[in-house]
Amino acid sequence: MTLVLLLMMPAPAPARTEPARPFLAYHASWYEPPASSGEATTLARLPGSITHVALAFVKPDLAYAGDLALEGTGLQYRFAGTVLKQAIAALKARHRQIRVLLAVGGASYGGWDRLDPAALARLVRDLGADGVDIDFEPAQPACLTLAGRVRCASDADWISHVRRLREALPRPLVVSVAGWSVGAYGEGAFANAPPVSPWRGSMLALLRAPEAAMIDLVSIMSYDAGPAYRPLEALRAYRQVWKGPLALGIAVLPPTDGPRVTLAGTATLLTALKPDPLAGAMLYALNLTPPGPPGPDNPDARALASAICITLDLAGCGTPAP
């Protein structure tokens, strides 16, 4: 009887293998031009070098009943949900390996206490997307170091958000997370790594928890952290607690404090991480344009995407981002 029951049970869904060298790019919905068809969008024409594109941003407490109505979701595309669905389909028809994610939260959207995993899962499936990117940015993480371990008031929330969204979006759908720049600092060799920040160590509890196995990709928001911040040191700190695909963030817009990213600096940074076969890049964000004339010392999203592709030896570098 036991054997019969086992034979009758459906096989578990296979895990989707994530690209070894990730390149996640955020797509700023608020700067996407209007379009009457999916093919006319910049989203549909992204290059195949991008492994994950995260549509920014969806509200954690979105209002979405169905029928591709985007008005209550937080996405700011200036076209209908039907056009967005067409754009995603067109992009995936060109590049079958690309994952399209809904970036949830960000700096502007709170409402995490009213997180609605069912509505998010419904929107993912209705759009033909592949999962979510969790960008939970608690205003007061309240981190303390006790007996050499960092503890934060936001730890339980982080773990809960990952668990609830994974339950709503079982594999092969993707769950990725965006980690704070200093989120893996505060312990061991990185106990005193600069800069001082309220978010120091805010990702450690999640990445040590059993729920970490529910995550497919971690990206580091390694920008806007001040002149003392060292992105490669942050990458090494994250690698101590996270062994999966890891993307180092690069920002298109100039930081409020700290050095401006350049094409040469980007190449140097990414060349240094190449010995790690699971390390890659995150770009924030497509559709953004820095102030002033673009050039090697003031690169736009297209130039940075090309530099990332070439430096990391990804496929499809001959096709620029639109």
C-alpha positions as CSV (number, residue, x, y, z in Angstrom):
1,M,0.0,0.0,0.0
2,T,2.8,2.4,0.9
3,L,4.5,1.7,-2.5
4,V,1.2,2.3,-4.3
5,L,0.7,5.6,-2.6
6,L,4.2,6.8,-3.3
7,L,3.7,5.9,-7.0
8,M,0.5,7.9,-7.1
9,M,2.0,11.0,-5.5
10,P,3.0,13.8,-8.0
11,A,6.7,14.3,-8.3
12,P,8.0,17.6,-6.7
13,A,8.6,20.4,-9.1
14,P,12.2,20.4,-10.3
15,A,14.4,23.2,-9.0
16,R,15.3,25.7,-11.7
17,T,19.1,26.1,-12.0
18,E,20.1,29.7,-11.8
19,P,22.8,31.1,-14.1
20,A,26.2,30.6,-12.4
21,R,27.3,34.2,-13.2
22,P,24.3,36.4,-12.5
23,F,23.6,39.8,-14.1
24,L,20.5,41.2,-12.6
25,A,19.3,44.6,-13.9
26,Y,16.4,46.6,-12.4
27,H,14.0,48.1,-15.0
28,A,12.7,51.5,-13.8
29,S,9.0,51.5,-14.7
30,W,8.6,55.2,-14.1
31,Y,10.9,56.1,-16.9
32,E,9.7,53.6,-19.5
33,P,8.1,55.5,-22.4
34,P,4.5,54.8,-23.4
35,A,3.9,52.0,-25.8
36,S,0.9,50.5,-27.6
37,S,2.5,47.0,-28.0
38,G,4.9,44.8,-26.2
39,E,7.4,44.8,-29.0
40,A,7.6,48.6,-28.8
41,T,8.9,48.6,-25.2
42,T,12.5,48.8,-24.1
43,L,11.8,45.8,-21.9
44,A,11.1,43.5,-24.9
45,R,14.5,44.6,-26.5
46,L,16.8,44.0,-23.6
47,P,20.0,42.1,-24.5
48,G,20.5,38.4,-23.6
49,S,23.5,39.2,-21.4
50,I,21.1,40.0,-18.6
51,T,20.1,36.9,-16.7
52,H,17.5,38.5,-14.4
53,V,15.5,41.7,-15.0
54,A,13.6,43.1,-12.0
55,L,10.6,45.3,-12.7
56,A,10.6,48.1,-10.2
57,F,8.7,48.4,-8.0
58,V,5.6,46.5,-6.8
59,K,4.0,47.4,-3.5
60,P,4.2,44.6,-0.8
61,D,0.5,45.4,0.0
62,L,-0.5,45.7,-3.6
63,A,-4.1,45.8,-4.7
64,Y,-4.4,43.3,-7.5
65,A,-7.5,41.2,-8.1
66,G,-6.6,40.1,-11.6
67,D,-7.2,41.0,-15.2
68,L,-3.7,42.6,-15.5
69,A,-4.9,45.8,-13.9
70,L,-1.7,47.5,-12.8
71,E,-3.2,50.6,-11.2
72,G,-2.9,49.3,-7.6
73,T,0.3,47.4,-7.9
74,G,2.9,50.1,-7.6
75,L,4.3,49.6,-11.1
76,Q,4.4,52.9,-13.0
77,Y,4.5,51.7,-16.6
78,R,2.5,54.1,-18.8
79,F,0.8,51.4,-20.7
80,A,-1.7,48.6,-19.9
81,G,-0.9,45.4,-18.1
82,T,-1.7,43.6,-21.4
83,V,1.1,45.4,-23.0
84,L,3.5,44.6,-20.2
85,K,2.5,40.9,-20.5
86,Q,3.3,41.1,-24.3
87,A,6.6,42.7,-23.6
88,I,7.6,40.0,-21.1
89,A,6.6,37.3,-23.6
90,A,8.5,39.0,-26.4
91,L,11.6,39.3,-24.3
92,K,11.5,35.6,-23.2
93,A,10.9,34.6,-26.8
94,R,14.2,36.2,-27.8
95,H,16.1,35.1,-24.7
96,R,14.6,31.9,-23.3
97,Q,17.0,31.8,-20.3
98,I,16.1,35.3,-18.9
99,R,14.2,35.5,-15.7
100,V,11.7,38.3,-15.3
101,L,11.1,39.2,-11.6
102,L,8.8,41.7,-9.8
103,A,10.9,43.8,-7.5
104,V,8.9,44.2,-4.3
105,G,9.3,47.1,-2.0
106,G,12.3,49.4,-2.6
107,A,12.9,52.7,-0.8
108,S,9.5,54.2,-1.6
109,Y,7.1,51.4,-0.8
110,G,6.4,50.3,2.8
111,G,3.4,48.2,3.7
112,W,5.4,45.1,4.6
113,D,3.1,44.5,7.6
114,R,0.3,44.0,5.1
115,L,2.4,41.9,2.7
116,D,0.1,40.0,0.3
117,P,1.9,36.9,-1.1
118,A,-1.2,35.6,-2.8
119,A,-1.8,38.8,-4.8
120,L,1.9,38.9,-5.7
121,A,1.9,35.3,-6.9
122,R,-1.3,36.1,-8.9
123,L,0.4,39.0,-10.6
124,V,3.6,37.0,-11.3
125,R,1.6,34.3,-13.0
126,D,-0.8,36.6,-14.9
127,L,2.2,38.5,-16.4
128,G,4.1,35.4,-17.3
129,A,6.9,36.5,-15.0
130,D,9.3,34.1,-13.1
131,G,9.3,35.3,-9.5
132,V,10.0,38.1,-7.2
133,D,13.0,40.2,-6.0
134,I,12.5,41.1,-2.3
135,D,13.8,44.7,-1.6
136,F,12.8,45.1,2.0
137,E,14.4,48.2,3.5
138,P,13.4,48.7,7.1
139,A,13.7,52.2,8.3
140,Q,14.9,51.1,11.8
141,P,16.6,47.7,11.7
142,A,17.8,48.3,15.3
143,C,20.9,46.1,15.1
144,L,22.9,45.3,18.2
145,T,26.0,43.1,18.7
146,L,25.6,40.7,21.6
147,A,28.4,38.2,22.4
148,G,29.9,38.7,19.0
149,R,26.6,38.1,17.1
150,V,24.5,40.7,15.4
151,R,20.8,40.8,16.3
152,C,18.3,43.1,14.6
153,A,14.7,44.0,15.2
154,S,14.1,43.4,11.5
155,D,15.5,39.8,11.5
156,A,12.1,38.1,12.1
157,D,10.5,40.2,9.4
158,W,13.1,39.3,6.8
159,I,12.8,35.6,7.5
160,S,9.0,35.8,7.5
161,H,8.9,37.7,4.1
162,V,11.2,35.1,2.5
163,R,9.3,32.1,3.8
164,R,5.8,33.5,2.9
165,L,6.8,34.5,-0.6
166,R,8.5,31.2,-1.2
167,E,5.4,29.3,0.0
168,A,3.3,31.4,-2.5
169,L,5.9,31.0,-5.3
170,P,7.3,27.4,-5.2
171,R,10.3,26.6,-7.3
172,P,11.0,26.7,-10.2
173,L,9.8,30.3,-9.6
174,V,12.6,32.5,-8.4
175,V,12.9,34.3,-5.1
176,S,15.9,36.7,-4.9
177,V,16.7,39.3,-2.3
178,A,18.5,42.6,-2.3
179,G,20.8,43.0,0.6
180,W,22.0,46.3,2.3
181,S,25.5,47.4,1.5
182,V,26.8,46.7,5.0
183,G,24.3,43.9,5.7
184,A,26.9,41.2,6.1
185,Y,29.3,43.3,8.3
186,G,29.4,43.3,12.1
187,E,31.0,39.9,12.9
188,G,34.4,38.2,12.8
189,A,36.9,39.6,10.3
190,F,34.2,42.2,9.3
191,A,33.2,43.3,12.7
192,N,34.5,46.8,12.3
193,A,34.5,47.2,8.5
194,P,33.6,50.8,7.6
195,P,31.3,52.6,7.4
196,V,29.4,52.7,10.7
197,S,25.7,52.2,9.8
198,P,22.4,51.2,11.5
199,W,22.1,48.4,8.9
200,R,25.4,46.8,9.7
201,G,24.7,43.0,9.9
202,S,21.0,43.4,9.0
203,M,21.2,40.4,6.5
204,L,23.1,38.0,8.7
205,A,20.2,36.4,10.5
206,L,18.4,35.7,7.3
207,L,21.4,34.2,5.5
208,R,22.1,31.9,8.5
209,A,18.5,30.8,8.8
210,P,16.9,27.7,7.2
211,E,14.9,30.1,5.0
212,A,18.2,31.0,3.2
213,A,17.7,27.7,1.3
214,M,14.6,29.2,-0.2
215,I,16.6,32.0,-1.8
216,D,18.0,31.7,-5.4
217,L,20.1,34.8,-5.7
218,V,21.4,37.6,-3.4
219,S,22.4,41.0,-4.7
220,I,24.2,43.7,-2.7
221,M,23.1,47.3,-2.9
222,S,26.8,48.3,-2.9
223,Y,26.2,52.0,-3.5
224,D,25.2,55.2,-1.6
225,A,27.2,53.9,1.4
226,G,29.8,56.8,1.6
227,P,33.4,57.2,0.7
228,A,34.7,54.7,3.3
229,Y,32.7,51.8,1.8
230,R,34.6,49.1,-0.1
231,P,32.3,47.0,-2.4
232,L,34.7,44.1,-2.7
233,E,35.1,43.9,1.1
234,A,31.3,43.7,1.3
235,L,31.2,41.0,-1.3
236,R,33.7,38.9,0.8
237,A,31.6,39.5,3.9
238,Y,28.4,38.3,2.1
239,R,30.3,35.3,0.7
240,Q,31.1,34.2,4.3
241,V,27.4,33.5,4.9
242,W,25.9,33.0,1.4
243,K,27.4,30.4,-1.0
244,G,25.0,30.8,-3.9
245,P,24.8,33.3,-6.8
246,L,25.8,36.7,-5.6
247,A,25.6,40.0,-7.5
248,L,27.5,43.1,-6.7
249,G,25.4,46.3,-7.3
250,I,26.4,49.1,-9.5
251,A,24.4,52.4,-9.7
252,V,23.7,54.5,-12.7
253,L,23.0,57.7,-10.8
254,P,25.8,59.5,-8.9
255,P,25.8,58.7,-5.2
256,T,24.8,61.3,-2.6
257,D,28.2,60.8,-0.9
258,G,31.2,58.9,-2.3
259,P,33.0,58.3,-5.6
260,R,31.2,58.3,-8.9
261,V,31.2,54.9,-10.7
262,T,33.2,55.0,-14.0
263,L,33.6,52.5,-16.8
264,A,37.2,51.9,-15.8
265,G,36.3,51.5,-12.2
266,T,33.5,49.1,-13.1
267,A,35.9,46.9,-15.1
268,T,38.4,46.9,-12.3
269,L,35.8,46.0,-9.7
270,L,34.2,43.1,-11.7
271,T,37.6,41.7,-12.8
272,A,38.5,41.3,-9.2
273,L,35.4,39.2,-8.5
274,K,35.7,36.9,-11.5
275,P,37.7,34.2,-9.7
276,D,34.4,33.5,-7.8
277,P,32.4,31.5,-10.4
278,L,29.1,32.4,-8.7
279,A,29.7,36.1,-8.4
280,G,28.3,38.6,-10.9
281,A,26.7,42.1,-11.1
282,M,23.5,44.0,-10.4
283,L,22.7,47.2,-12.2
284,Y,20.4,49.8,-10.8
285,A,18.8,50.7,-13.0
286,L,17.9,50.5,-16.7
287,N,16.1,53.6,-18.0
288,L,17.9,55.9,-15.6
289,T,20.1,58.7,-17.0
290,P,22.8,60.4,-15.0
291,P,22.9,64.2,-15.0
292,G,25.4,65.9,-17.4
293,P,27.0,64.7,-20.6
294,P,27.4,60.9,-20.7
295,G,30.9,59.5,-21.1
296,P,33.5,57.1,-19.5
297,D,33.5,59.0,-16.2
298,N,29.7,59.6,-16.3
299,P,28.3,56.4,-17.8
300,D,24.7,55.8,-18.5
301,A,22.8,52.5,-18.1
302,R,23.6,51.4,-21.6
303,A,27.4,51.9,-21.2
304,L,27.4,50.2,-17.8
305,A,25.4,47.2,-19.0
306,S,27.9,46.8,-21.9
307,A,30.9,47.1,-19.5
308,I,29.4,44.5,-17.2
309,C,28.8,42.1,-20.1
310,I,32.3,42.5,-21.5
311,T,34.1,42.3,-18.2
312,L,32.2,39.2,-17.0
313,D,32.6,37.5,-20.4
314,L,28.9,37.1,-20.8
315,A,27.1,36.1,-24.0
316,G,25.3,38.7,-26.1
317,C,27.6,41.7,-25.6
318,G,27.2,42.8,-29.2
319,T,23.6,43.9,-28.5
320,P,23.4,47.1,-26.5
321,A,20.6,47.8,-24.0
322,P,18.0,50.1,-25.6
